[in-house]
Amino acid sequence: MIHLRNKKFLFCLFVHVNFWHIKMYAADHKEIDQELVALAVPGMGDTAEWLLTDSLHCHIDPNIKVHKVCTPGFFKDLGQNYCQKHLFDALKKFKQACIIEGWSQGGATTLQCFAQDSKNPHIKGIVVTGALASGNSAIHHTVRHLIPILASEFGYPDISFIANVPGSDYFLPYIAKLLPPFWFYSPSGTQPIDAIEKIHNTKIPIILTHGTRDPQVSHNDALAMYYALRKNGNNAYLVSVDVDKHIFILDDDYDDPDCHRAHSMTCVTPDRKHEEISPAYLAEKADWNARHQAKLAVQGILKHHGLIEAEEIRVHPDETVQRAFNKKMFAEWKERKDEIRENQSHIVDGIELYDINDQIALSKYQPDHMLYKHHYDALRSKENTHKNIGTVVTIATLIGAAILAKTIHTKYTKRVKKQATNHDSL
């Protein structure tokens, strides 16, 4: 028979435990803070503070707070274990709605983390720029395409010929692993192209932006990731930008040739009778236009999904006139906005204008993923080979370690026996 005092104690304990469970459940399932923040995940070089302003704020509402996710100072592993820890810590810290943007290694980190936590209700959008689909592929592509650029501009030795050696896809990552930045990288470890196979049927926008002539990470790798995401029913977008840049492909504010390099716009012809638009200016302007359109595409996608409230007006310069952004023209267009729409005409002084609230053709950024299946198959085939090589290396290492241990043990045993024999003889 339980004493009355014990009954009261058990009852109070029952109430206390249940209250604690209810409190913990409420803490874990409380309504998400809808104030959107942006988590910026830089690549291997994370000290450029201006990167956050010029690259992130250019296509996310400037009113959104940006929180920088640190990149490991020494344990850099191209988006594998150590890199992921910092992003997971940030997600635990900011218990509110967020957009995650990663560049290069940071893009790989973002995708790998999201693959493990794709049901996290706080994550409202993903934007990755120049993201690694595979560290192995990125190393090989960098040696082949970036090393010649560095050699010509800075006088570094040109060792790009190594990338043309048969089998270089498989031994170059191990050579890179000898260098301090990659000591903790595992060529046979999980890559983003492997991890995103775990992402299925997500409704949030996953935006892949990539330069078509990226010298560090192949554009084909972005196509492979887009295929992998779309085939699993994800809401992925592909924004390809016709530039030769790696990560600065959405920045259109700091180097518009019309704003900052107007002196390069014209050149005097040999007969000096008139001036012509210089080829350098046209190349710069084409580059700027490509990045500007990419920025607008990303901003439009985020606006379409209700993630930003920016009222920015789009400007499409006429190809022949090459006119740049003009605040006076903006003001004029805002005044004549209704009139222009009534006439169903968006042409003002030869320039097409419309704001971000107008319908964006999202289908342009969601092409048929089956077009890129061969890129996916080729990359996965190489990664499977890397994993087989890793297995062989691991087994060989274990066998070598066992042989070494056996040899040391044998020599030690013989030495002990010899010492014992000498002791007995004395």
C-alpha positions as a Markdown table, in Angstrom:
| # | Residue | x | y | z |
|---|---|---|---|---|
| 1 | Met | 0.0 | 0.0 | 0.0 |
| 2 | Ile | 1.6 | 3.3 | -1.1 |
| 3 | His | 1.6 | 5.9 | 1.5 |
| 4 | Leu | -0.4 | 9.1 | 0.9 |
| 5 | Arg | 2.7 | 11.2 | 1.1 |
| 6 | Asn | 4.3 | 9.0 | -1.6 |
| 7 | Lys | 1.2 | 9.4 | -3.8 |
| 8 | Lys | 1.5 | 13.1 | -3.6 |
| 9 | Phe | 5.2 | 13.0 | -4.4 |
| 10 | Leu | 4.5 | 10.7 | -7.5 |
| 11 | Phe | 1.7 | 12.9 | -8.6 |
| 12 | Cys | 3.8 | 16.1 | -8.4 |
| 13 | Leu | 6.7 | 14.3 | -10.2 |
| 14 | Phe | 4.3 | 13.2 | -12.9 |
| 15 | Val | 2.9 | 16.7 | -13.4 |
| 16 | His | 6.5 | 18.2 | -13.4 |
| 17 | Val | 7.8 | 15.8 | -16.0 |
| 18 | Asn | 4.8 | 16.3 | -18.2 |
| 19 | Phe | 5.1 | 20.0 | -17.9 |
| 20 | Trp | 8.8 | 19.8 | -18.8 |
| 21 | His | 7.9 | 17.7 | -21.9 |
| 22 | Ile | 5.3 | 20.2 | -23.0 |
| 23 | Lys | 7.7 | 23.1 | -22.5 |
| 24 | Met | 10.4 | 21.3 | -24.5 |
| 25 | Tyr | 7.9 | 20.4 | -27.3 |
| 26 | Ala | 6.7 | 24.0 | -27.4 |
| 27 | Ala | 10.3 | 25.2 | -27.7 |
| 28 | Asp | 11.1 | 22.8 | -30.5 |
| 29 | His | 7.8 | 23.5 | -32.4 |
| 30 | Lys | 7.3 | 27.2 | -31.7 |
| 31 | Glu | 6.3 | 29.3 | -34.6 |
| 32 | Ile | 9.2 | 30.3 | -36.8 |
| 33 | Asp | 10.3 | 33.9 | -36.7 |
| 34 | Gln | 9.4 | 35.1 | -40.1 |
| 35 | Glu | 11.9 | 37.9 | -40.2 |
| 36 | Leu | 14.1 | 36.8 | -43.0 |
| 37 | Val | 17.9 | 36.7 | -42.6 |
| 38 | Ala | 20.6 | 35.7 | -45.1 |
| 39 | Leu | 23.4 | 33.3 | -44.2 |
| 40 | Ala | 26.4 | 34.0 | -46.3 |
| 41 | Val | 28.8 | 31.0 | -46.7 |
| 42 | Pro | 32.0 | 32.3 | -48.5 |
| 43 | Gly | 34.5 | 30.0 | -50.2 |
| 44 | Met | 38.1 | 29.3 | -49.2 |
| 45 | Gly | 39.0 | 33.0 | -48.9 |
| 46 | Asp | 36.5 | 34.4 | -46.4 |
| 47 | Thr | 38.3 | 37.6 | -45.3 |
| 48 | Ala | 36.8 | 39.9 | -48.0 |
| 49 | Glu | 34.1 | 41.7 | -46.0 |
| 50 | Trp | 33.0 | 43.7 | -49.0 |
| 51 | Leu | 32.0 | 40.4 | -50.6 |
| 52 | Leu | 28.9 | 40.4 | -48.5 |
| 53 | Thr | 27.7 | 43.8 | -49.6 |
| 54 | Asp | 28.6 | 43.6 | -53.3 |
| 55 | Ser | 27.6 | 40.1 | -54.0 |
| 56 | Leu | 24.8 | 39.3 | -51.5 |
| 57 | His | 22.9 | 42.5 | -51.2 |
| 58 | Cys | 22.9 | 43.0 | -55.0 |
| 59 | His | 20.1 | 40.5 | -55.4 |
| 60 | Ile | 18.6 | 40.1 | -51.9 |
| 61 | Asp | 16.6 | 42.9 | -50.4 |
| 62 | Pro | 19.2 | 45.3 | -48.7 |
| 63 | Asn | 16.9 | 45.4 | -45.6 |
| 64 | Ile | 17.6 | 41.7 | -44.9 |
| 65 | Lys | 20.3 | 41.2 | -42.3 |
| 66 | Val | 23.3 | 39.3 | -43.6 |
| 67 | His | 25.1 | 36.9 | -41.2 |
| 68 | Lys | 28.5 | 35.6 | -42.3 |
| 69 | Val | 29.2 | 32.0 | -41.7 |
| 70 | Cys | 32.9 | 31.4 | -41.0 |
| 71 | Thr | 35.0 | 29.2 | -43.2 |
| 72 | Pro | 37.5 | 27.0 | -41.4 |
| 73 | Gly | 40.9 | 28.7 | -41.2 |
| 74 | Phe | 42.9 | 25.5 | -41.4 |
| 75 | Phe | 40.5 | 22.6 | -41.8 |
| 76 | Lys | 39.4 | 23.4 | -45.3 |
| 77 | Asp | 38.0 | 20.3 | -46.9 |
| 78 | Leu | 36.0 | 21.7 | -49.9 |
| 79 | Gly | 32.6 | 21.4 | -48.3 |
| 80 | Gln | 33.1 | 18.2 | -46.4 |
| 81 | Asn | 33.0 | 17.7 | -42.6 |
| 82 | Tyr | 34.8 | 20.7 | -41.1 |
| 83 | Cys | 33.1 | 23.2 | -43.4 |
| 84 | Gln | 29.7 | 21.9 | -42.7 |
| 85 | Lys | 30.1 | 22.2 | -38.9 |
| 86 | His | 30.2 | 26.0 | -39.2 |
| 87 | Leu | 26.9 | 26.2 | -41.2 |
| 88 | Phe | 25.1 | 23.7 | -38.9 |
| 89 | Asp | 26.1 | 25.9 | -35.9 |
| 90 | Ala | 24.8 | 29.0 | -37.7 |
| 91 | Leu | 21.5 | 27.2 | -38.4 |
| 92 | Lys | 21.1 | 26.3 | -34.7 |
| 93 | Lys | 21.9 | 29.8 | -33.7 |
| 94 | Phe | 19.5 | 31.6 | -36.0 |
| 95 | Lys | 16.1 | 30.0 | -35.3 |
| 96 | Gln | 14.3 | 32.1 | -38.0 |
| 97 | Ala | 13.5 | 32.0 | -41.6 |
| 98 | Cys | 16.6 | 32.3 | -43.8 |
| 99 | Ile | 18.1 | 32.2 | -47.2 |
| 100 | Ile | 21.4 | 30.5 | -47.5 |
| 101 | Glu | 23.9 | 31.6 | -50.1 |
| 102 | Gly | 27.2 | 29.9 | -50.8 |
| 103 | Trp | 30.1 | 30.7 | -53.1 |
| 104 | Ser | 32.5 | 28.0 | -54.5 |
| 105 | Gln | 33.5 | 25.9 | -51.5 |
| 106 | Gly | 30.7 | 27.6 | -49.6 |
| 107 | Gly | 28.2 | 26.5 | -52.2 |
| 108 | Ala | 29.4 | 22.9 | -51.8 |
| 109 | Thr | 29.0 | 23.3 | -48.0 |
| 110 | Thr | 25.5 | 24.7 | -48.4 |
| 111 | Leu | 24.3 | 21.8 | -50.6 |
| 112 | Gln | 25.9 | 19.1 | -48.4 |
| 113 | Cys | 24.3 | 20.6 | -45.3 |
| 114 | Phe | 20.9 | 21.0 | -46.9 |
| 115 | Ala | 21.0 | 17.4 | -48.1 |
| 116 | Gln | 21.2 | 16.3 | -44.4 |
| 117 | Asp | 18.6 | 18.8 | -43.3 |
| 118 | Ser | 16.3 | 19.4 | -46.2 |
| 119 | Lys | 13.2 | 19.4 | -44.1 |
| 120 | Asn | 14.4 | 22.3 | -41.9 |
| 121 | Pro | 11.4 | 24.7 | -41.8 |
| 122 | His | 13.7 | 27.7 | -41.3 |
| 123 | Ile | 15.4 | 27.3 | -44.7 |
| 124 | Lys | 13.3 | 29.3 | -47.2 |
| 125 | Gly | 15.7 | 29.4 | -50.2 |
| 126 | Ile | 19.2 | 28.4 | -51.5 |
| 127 | Val | 21.4 | 30.3 | -53.8 |
| 128 | Val | 24.8 | 28.9 | -54.8 |
| 129 | Thr | 27.3 | 30.5 | -57.1 |
| 130 | Gly | 30.1 | 28.6 | -58.7 |
| 131 | Ala | 29.4 | 25.7 | -56.4 |
| 132 | Leu | 31.6 | 22.6 | -56.5 |
| 133 | Ala | 29.7 | 19.5 | -57.6 |
| 134 | Ser | 32.9 | 17.6 | -56.8 |
| 135 | Gly | 36.2 | 18.8 | -55.3 |
| 136 | Asn | 38.0 | 16.3 | -57.6 |
| 137 | Ser | 36.5 | 17.8 | -60.7 |
| 138 | Ala | 37.2 | 21.3 | -59.5 |
| 139 | Ile | 40.9 | 20.6 | -58.8 |
| 140 | His | 41.3 | 19.1 | -62.3 |
| 141 | His | 39.4 | 21.9 | -64.0 |
| 142 | Thr | 41.5 | 24.5 | -62.1 |
| 143 | Val | 44.8 | 23.0 | -63.1 |
| 144 | Arg | 43.7 | 22.9 | -66.8 |
| 145 | His | 42.1 | 26.3 | -67.1 |
| 146 | Leu | 43.2 | 28.6 | -64.2 |
| 147 | Ile | 46.9 | 27.8 | -64.1 |
| 148 | Pro | 47.5 | 29.1 | -67.6 |
| 149 | Ile | 45.9 | 32.4 | -66.7 |
| 150 | Leu | 48.0 | 32.7 | -63.6 |
| 151 | Ala | 51.1 | 31.8 | -65.6 |
| 152 | Ser | 50.5 | 34.5 | -68.2 |
| 153 | Glu | 49.5 | 37.2 | -65.7 |
| 154 | Phe | 51.8 | 36.6 | -62.8 |
| 155 | Gly | 54.6 | 34.5 | -64.2 |
| 156 | Tyr | 53.8 | 31.3 | -62.3 |
| 157 | Pro | 55.1 | 28.1 | -63.9 |
| 158 | Asp | 52.5 | 26.6 | -66.3 |
| 159 | Ile | 51.9 | 23.1 | -65.2 |
| 160 | Ser | 48.5 | 22.8 | -66.9 |
| 161 | Phe | 49.9 | 20.1 | -69.2 |
| 162 | Ile | 49.5 | 17.7 | -66.2 |
| 163 | Ala | 45.7 | 17.9 | -66.6 |
| 164 | Asn | 46.0 | 16.4 | -70.1 |
| 165 | Val | 47.8 | 13.3 | -68.9 |
| 166 | Pro | 45.6 | 10.2 | -69.0 |
| 167 | Gly | 44.2 | 9.4 | -65.6 |
| 168 | Ser | 44.9 | 12.9 | -64.3 |
| 169 | Asp | 41.3 | 13.1 | -63.1 |
| 170 | Tyr | 42.2 | 10.5 | -60.5 |
| 171 | Phe | 45.7 | 11.4 | -59.4 |
| 172 | Leu | 45.6 | 15.2 | -59.3 |
| 173 | Pro | 43.3 | 15.4 | -56.2 |
| 174 | Tyr | 45.9 | 13.3 | -54.3 |
| 175 | Ile | 48.7 | 15.6 | -55.4 |
| 176 | Ala | 46.6 | 18.6 | -54.3 |
| 177 | Lys | 46.0 | 16.8 | -51.0 |
| 178 | Leu | 49.8 | 17.1 | -50.3 |
| 179 | Leu | 49.3 | 20.9 | -50.2 |
| 180 | Pro | 48.4 | 22.5 | -46.8 |
| 181 | Pro | 44.9 | 23.8 | -47.8 |
| 182 | Phe | 43.7 | 20.3 | -48.8 |
| 183 | Trp | 45.2 | 18.1 | -46.0 |
| 184 | Phe | 41.8 | 17.4 | -44.7 |
| 185 | Tyr | 40.1 | 16.9 | -48.0 |
| 186 | Ser | 39.1 | 13.3 | -49.0 |
| 187 | Pro | 39.0 | 12.6 | -52.7 |
| 188 | Ser | 36.9 | 9.5 | -52.1 |
| 189 | Gly | 34.7 | 11.2 | -49.6 |
| 190 | Thr | 31.1 | 12.4 | -50.1 |
| 191 | Gln | 30.8 | 15.1 | -52.7 |
| 192 | Pro | 27.8 | 17.5 | -53.3 |
| 193 | Ile | 26.8 | 15.5 | -56.4 |
| 194 | Asp | 26.4 | 12.5 | -54.1 |
| 195 | Ala | 24.8 | 14.4 | -51.3 |
| 196 | Ile | 22.0 | 16.0 | -53.3 |
| 197 | Glu | 20.7 | 12.6 | -54.2 |
| 198 | Lys | 19.1 | 12.8 | -50.7 |
| 199 | Ile | 17.2 | 15.9 | -51.5 |
| 200 | His | 13.7 | 15.0 | -52.8 |
| 201 | Asn | 10.6 | 17.0 | -53.6 |
| 202 | Thr | 11.5 | 20.3 | -51.9 |
| 203 | Lys | 9.4 | 23.3 | -52.7 |
| 204 | Ile | 11.8 | 26.0 | -51.7 |
| 205 | Pro | 13.8 | 27.6 | -54.6 |
| 206 | Ile | 17.3 | 26.1 | -55.1 |
| 207 | Ile | 19.1 | 28.5 | -57.5 |
| 208 | Leu | 22.3 | 27.4 | -59.2 |
| 209 | Thr | 24.2 | 30.3 | -60.8 |
| 210 | His | 27.4 | 29.6 | -62.7 |
| 211 | Gly | 29.6 | 31.2 | -65.3 |
| 212 | Thr | 29.7 | 29.4 | -68.6 |
| 213 | Arg | 33.5 | 30.0 | -68.8 |
| 214 | Asp | 34.3 | 29.5 | -65.2 |
| 215 | Pro | 38.1 | 28.8 | -65.0 |
| 216 | Gln | 37.9 | 27.0 | -61.6 |
| 217 | Val | 34.7 | 25.0 | -61.6 |
| 218 | Ser | 33.3 | 23.5 | -64.8 |
| 219 | His | 29.9 | 24.8 | -65.9 |
| 220 | Asn | 29.1 | 21.2 | -66.8 |
| 221 | Asp | 29.2 | 20.4 | -63.1 |
| 222 | Ala | 26.4 | 22.9 | -62.5 |
| 223 | Leu | 24.4 | 21.2 | -65.3 |
| 224 | Ala | 25.0 | 17.8 | -63.6 |
| 225 | Met | 23.8 | 19.2 | -60.2 |
| 226 | Tyr | 20.7 | 20.8 | -61.9 |
| 227 | Tyr | 19.8 | 17.5 | -63.5 |
| 228 | Ala | 20.2 | 15.6 | -60.1 |
| 229 | Leu | 18.0 | 18.1 | -58.3 |
| 230 | Arg | 15.3 | 18.2 | -61.0 |
| 231 | Lys | 15.1 | 14.5 | -61.5 |
| 232 | Asn | 14.3 | 14.1 | -57.8 |
| 233 | Gly | 11.4 | 16.6 | -58.1 |
| 234 | Asn | 13.1 | 19.6 | -56.5 |
| 235 | Asn | 12.3 | 23.2 | -57.3 |
| 236 | Ala | 15.7 | 24.0 | -58.9 |
| 237 | Tyr | 16.6 | 26.8 | -61.2 |
| 238 | Leu | 19.7 | 27.2 | -63.4 |
| 239 | Val | 21.0 | 30.7 | -64.1 |
| 240 | Ser | 23.9 | 30.3 | -66.6 |
| 241 | Val | 25.9 | 33.5 | -67.0 |
| 242 | Asp | 28.1 | 34.1 | -70.1 |
| 243 | Val | 31.2 | 35.3 | -68.3 |
| 244 | Asp | 34.7 | 33.9 | -67.5 |
| 245 | Lys | 34.4 | 34.6 | -63.7 |
| 246 | His | 34.2 | 32.1 | -60.9 |
| 247 | Ile | 32.1 | 33.7 | -58.1 |
| 248 | Phe | 31.7 | 37.4 | -59.0 |
| 249 | Ile | 29.0 | 36.7 | -61.5 |
| 250 | Leu | 26.1 | 38.5 | -59.9 |
| 251 | Asp | 27.9 | 41.8 | -59.2 |
| 252 | Asp | 26.8 | 44.6 | -61.5 |
| 253 | Asp | 27.1 | 47.6 | -59.2 |
| 254 | Tyr | 30.8 | 48.1 | -58.9 |
| 255 | Asp | 32.2 | 47.9 | -62.4 |
| 256 | Asp | 29.6 | 49.1 | -64.9 |
| 257 | Pro | 31.8 | 50.6 | -67.6 |
| 258 | Asp | 29.4 | 53.4 | -68.1 |
| 259 | Cys | 29.6 | 54.4 | -64.4 |
| 260 | His | 33.3 | 53.8 | -63.6 |
| 261 | Arg | 35.2 | 53.4 | -66.8 |
| 262 | Ala | 33.6 | 55.9 | -69.1 |
| 263 | His | 37.1 | 56.9 | -70.4 |
| 264 | Ser | 37.4 | 53.5 | -72.0 |
| 265 | Met | 34.2 | 53.9 | -74.0 |
| 266 | Thr | 35.6 | 55.5 | -77.1 |
| 267 | Cys | 38.7 | 55.3 | -79.1 |
| 268 | Val | 40.0 | 57.6 | -81.8 |
| 269 | Thr | 40.3 | 56.1 | -85.3 |
| 270 | Pro | 43.7 | 56.4 | -87.1 |
| 271 | Asp | 42.4 | 59.1 | -89.4 |
| 272 | Arg | 41.2 | 61.0 | -86.3 |
| 273 | Lys | 38.0 | 62.1 | -88.1 |
| 274 | His | 35.7 | 60.5 | -85.7 |
| 275 | Glu | 35.5 | 58.3 | -82.6 |
| 276 | Glu | 34.3 | 54.8 | -82.4 |
| 277 | Ile | 33.1 | 52.6 | -79.5 |
| 278 | Ser | 36.2 | 50.6 | -78.4 |
| 279 | Pro | 36.2 | 46.8 | -78.5 |
| 280 | Ala | 37.3 | 46.9 | -74.8 |
| 281 | Tyr | 34.3 | 48.9 | -73.9 |
| 282 | Leu | 31.9 | 46.6 | -75.8 |
| 283 | Ala | 33.5 | 43.5 | -74.1 |
| 284 | Glu | 33.1 | 45.1 | -70.7 |
| 285 | Lys | 29.6 | 46.1 | -71.3 |
| 286 | Ala | 28.6 | 42.7 | -72.6 |
| 287 | Asp | 30.1 | 41.2 | -69.5 |
| 288 | Trp | 28.2 | 43.7 | -67.3 |
| 289 | Asn | 24.9 | 43.1 | -69.1 |
| 290 | Ala | 25.3 | 39.3 | -68.6 |
| 291 | Arg | 25.8 | 39.7 | -64.9 |
| 292 | His | 23.1 | 42.3 | -64.6 |
| 293 | Gln | 20.5 | 40.0 | -66.3 |
| 294 | Ala | 21.6 | 37.1 | -64.0 |
| 295 | Lys | 21.1 | 39.3 | -60.9 |
| 296 | Leu | 17.7 | 40.2 | -62.1 |
| 297 | Ala | 16.9 | 36.6 | -62.7 |
| 298 | Val | 17.8 | 35.6 | -59.2 |
| 299 | Gln | 16.0 | 38.5 | -57.7 |
| 300 | Gly | 12.9 | 37.7 | -59.8 |
| 301 | Ile | 12.9 | 34.1 | -58.7 |
| 302 | Leu | 13.2 | 35.1 | -55.0 |
| 303 | Lys | 10.4 | 37.7 | -55.6 |
| 304 | His | 8.3 | 35.1 | -57.3 |
| 305 | His | 8.5 | 32.9 | -54.2 |
| 306 | Gly | 7.7 | 35.8 | -51.8 |
| 307 | Leu | 11.1 | 35.9 | -50.2 |
| 308 | Ile | 12.0 | 39.5 | -51.0 |
| 309 | Glu | 9.9 | 42.7 | -51.3 |
| 310 | Ala | 12.2 | 44.7 | -53.5 |
| 311 | Glu | 10.6 | 47.1 | -55.9 |
| 312 | Glu | 13.6 | 47.5 | -58.1 |
| 313 | Ile | 13.0 | 48.4 | -61.7 |
| 314 | Arg | 14.6 | 46.4 | -64.5 |
| 315 | Val | 16.5 | 48.1 | -67.2 |
| 316 | His | 17.2 | 46.3 | -70.5 |
| 317 | Pro | 19.6 | 48.5 | -72.5 |
| 318 | Asp | 19.2 | 48.6 | -76.2 |
| 319 | Glu | 21.9 | 46.5 | -77.8 |
| 320 | Thr | 22.9 | 49.1 | -80.3 |
| 321 | Val | 22.8 | 52.2 | -78.1 |
| 322 | Gln | 24.3 | 50.4 | -75.0 |
| 323 | Arg | 22.8 | 53.0 | -72.7 |
| 324 | Ala | 23.2 | 52.5 | -68.9 |
| 325 | Phe | 21.0 | 53.0 | -65.9 |
| 326 | Asn | 19.7 | 56.5 | -65.6 |
| 327 | Lys | 17.9 | 57.8 | -62.5 |
| 328 | Lys | 16.1 | 60.5 | -64.5 |
| 329 | Met | 14.8 | 57.9 | -66.8 |
| 330 | Phe | 13.6 | 55.9 | -63.8 |
| 331 | Ala | 11.7 | 58.9 | -62.5 |
| 332 | Glu | 10.2 | 59.5 | -65.9 |
| 333 | Trp | 9.1 | 55.9 | -66.3 |
| 334 | Lys | 7.5 | 55.8 | -62.8 |
| 335 | Glu | 5.5 | 58.9 | -63.7 |
| 336 | Arg | 4.4 | 57.3 | -67.0 |
| 337 | Lys | 4.0 | 53.8 | -65.6 |
| 338 | Asp | 0.2 | 53.6 | -66.0 |
| 339 | Glu | 0.3 | 55.2 | -69.4 |
| 340 | Ile | 2.9 | 52.9 | -70.7 |
| 341 | Arg | 1.1 | 49.8 | -69.5 |
| 342 | Glu | -2.2 | 51.0 | -71.0 |
| 343 | Asn | -0.5 | 51.3 | -74.3 |
| 344 | Gln | 1.1 | 47.9 | -73.7 |
| 345 | Ser | 4.4 | 49.5 | -74.6 |
| 346 | His | 7.5 | 49.3 | -72.5 |
| 347 | Ile | 9.8 | 51.2 | -74.8 |
| 348 | Val | 11.1 | 54.6 | -73.7 |
| 349 | Asp | 13.7 | 56.3 | -75.8 |
| 350 | Gly | 14.7 | 53.0 | -77.3 |
| 351 | Ile | 15.1 | 51.3 | -74.0 |
| 352 | Glu | 12.8 | 48.6 | -72.6 |
| 353 | Leu | 11.7 | 49.1 | -69.0 |
| 354 | Tyr | 9.7 | 47.1 | -66.6 |
| 355 | Asp | 9.7 | 46.5 | -62.9 |
| 356 | Ile | 10.3 | 43.3 | -60.9 |
| 357 | Asn | 6.6 | 42.9 | -60.2 |
| 358 | Asp | 5.9 | 42.1 | -63.8 |
| 359 | Gln | 5.7 | 38.4 | -64.7 |
| 360 | Ile | 9.1 | 36.8 | -65.0 |
| 361 | Ala | 9.5 | 33.9 | -67.5 |
| 362 | Leu | 10.7 | 31.3 | -65.0 |
| 363 | Ser | 10.6 | 28.6 | -67.6 |
| 364 | Lys | 13.8 | 30.1 | -69.0 |
| 365 | Tyr | 15.6 | 29.1 | -65.8 |
| 366 | Gln | 14.1 | 25.7 | -65.5 |
| 367 | Pro | 15.1 | 24.0 | -68.8 |
| 368 | Asp | 14.5 | 20.4 | -69.5 |
| 369 | His | 16.9 | 18.6 | -67.2 |
| 370 | Met | 17.2 | 15.6 | -69.4 |
| 371 | Leu | 19.4 | 17.7 | -71.7 |
| 372 | Tyr | 22.1 | 17.4 | -69.1 |
| 373 | Lys | 21.9 | 13.8 | -68.1 |
| 374 | His | 25.1 | 12.9 | -69.9 |
| 375 | His | 27.0 | 15.5 | -67.7 |
| 376 | Tyr | 25.5 | 13.9 | -64.6 |
| 377 | Asp | 26.4 | 10.3 | -65.7 |
| 378 | Ala | 29.9 | 11.3 | -66.6 |
| 379 | Leu | 30.5 | 13.0 | -63.2 |
| 380 | Arg | 29.0 | 10.2 | -61.2 |
| 381 | Ser | 31.0 | 7.6 | -63.1 |
| 382 | Lys | 34.2 | 9.5 | -62.2 |
| 383 | Glu | 33.1 | 9.8 | -58.6 |
| 384 | Asn | 32.3 | 6.1 | -58.3 |
| 385 | Thr | 35.9 | 5.4 | -59.6 |
| 386 | His | 37.3 | 7.7 | -57.0 |
| 387 | Lys | 35.4 | 5.8 | -54.3 |
| 388 | Asn | 36.7 | 2.5 | -55.6 |
| 389 | Ile | 40.3 | 4.0 | -55.6 |
| 390 | Gly | 39.6 | 5.2 | -52.0 |
| 391 | Thr | 38.6 | 1.7 | -51.0 |
| 392 | Val | 41.7 | 0.2 | -52.5 |
| 393 | Val | 43.9 | 2.8 | -50.9 |
| 394 | Thr | 42.2 | 2.2 | -47.5 |
| 395 | Ile | 42.6 | -1.5 | -47.8 |
| 396 | Ala | 46.2 | -1.2 | -48.9 |
| 397 | Thr | 46.9 | 1.2 | -46.0 |
| 398 | Leu | 45.4 | -1.2 | -43.5 |
| 399 | Ile | 47.4 | -4.1 | -44.9 |
| 400 | Gly | 50.6 | -2.0 | -44.9 |
| 401 | Ala | 49.9 | -0.9 | -41.3 |
| 402 | Ala | 49.3 | -4.5 | -40.3 |
| 403 | Ile | 52.5 | -5.7 | -41.9 |
| 404 | Leu | 54.4 | -2.9 | -40.3 |
| 405 | Ala | 52.9 | -3.7 | -36.9 |
| 406 | Lys | 53.7 | -7.4 | -37.3 |
| 407 | Thr | 57.3 | -6.6 | -38.3 |
| 408 | Ile | 57.8 | -4.3 | -35.3 |
| 409 | His | 56.2 | -6.9 | -33.0 |
| 410 | Thr | 58.4 | -9.7 | -34.4 |
| 411 | Lys | 61.6 | -7.6 | -34.0 |
| 412 | Tyr | 60.6 | -6.6 | -30.5 |
| 413 | Thr | 59.9 | -10.2 | -29.6 |
| 414 | Lys | 63.2 | -11.4 | -30.9 |
| 415 | Arg | 65.0 | -8.6 | -29.0 |
| 416 | Val | 63.3 | -9.6 | -25.8 |
| 417 | Lys | 64.1 | -13.2 | -26.2 |
| 418 | Lys | 67.7 | -12.4 | -27.0 |
| 419 | Gln | 68.0 | -10.3 | -23.9 |
| 420 | Ala | 66.4 | -13.0 | -21.8 |
| 421 | Thr | 68.9 | -15.6 | -23.3 |
| 422 | Asn | 71.8 | -13.3 | -22.5 |
| 423 | His | 70.5 | -12.8 | -19.0 |
| 424 | Asp | 70.2 | -16.6 | -18.4 |
| 425 | Ser | 73.7 | -17.2 | -19.7 |
| 426 | Leu | 75.0 | -14.8 | -17.1 |
